[in-house]
Amino acid sequence: MFWSRKSVKSDNAKATAASGSAQPTDGGATGPRLISTNKGLVAHNLGKSFKKRPVLKDVSVSVQRGEAVGLLGPNGAGKTTSFYIITGLIAADRGTISLDGRDITMMPMYQRARMGIGYLPQEASIFRGMTVEQNIMAVLEVVEDDRLKREQSLEDLLAEFAIEHLRRTPALALSGGERRRCEIARALAAHPNFVLLDEPL
């Protein structure tokens, strides 16, 4: 799922998404079509192979600020690989990625993160040796210098995800749903413009 503070088409995954919903598609006779815009997060004709085995073919994505877009497809369709490429975790064999009209295809992951692209992986990413409060504050201390603003942001996030009562609970003691809410809150603590959520629920 792509989330932003403001459509997906894949010939390989046979999935398309727009404003929160997705329906199967074969891409049409002329291949995937992309919304004509230079704003937002745009990936165009991404392709990737592993050991000569095609995993992605002509995947195009356009996400504007304020949209929540879902990407649907069966296991092995390439959804996670698409996220890896867009966030810069792995490189595409072909295709381009741009953010607000700026080409970021060759940028490393940390630079994309600084530009406002966040990512929440499918696997557990919480710091298990810390409490819920410490997990979120670990990110806030990196992005916010003002102590009072950090504390207010922490309170806001705890309240937004209904985990105030868990603030001093060790991460190891959380249920699956509680852990996921903590991870999403921590991802938003970095104030990203776009967040890619892999299996968010």
Summary of the structure (lengths in Angstrom):
residues: 201
radius of gyration: 17.7
end to end distance: 10.1
largest distance: 56.2
contacts: 620
relative contact order: 0.17
helix: 30%
strand: 27%
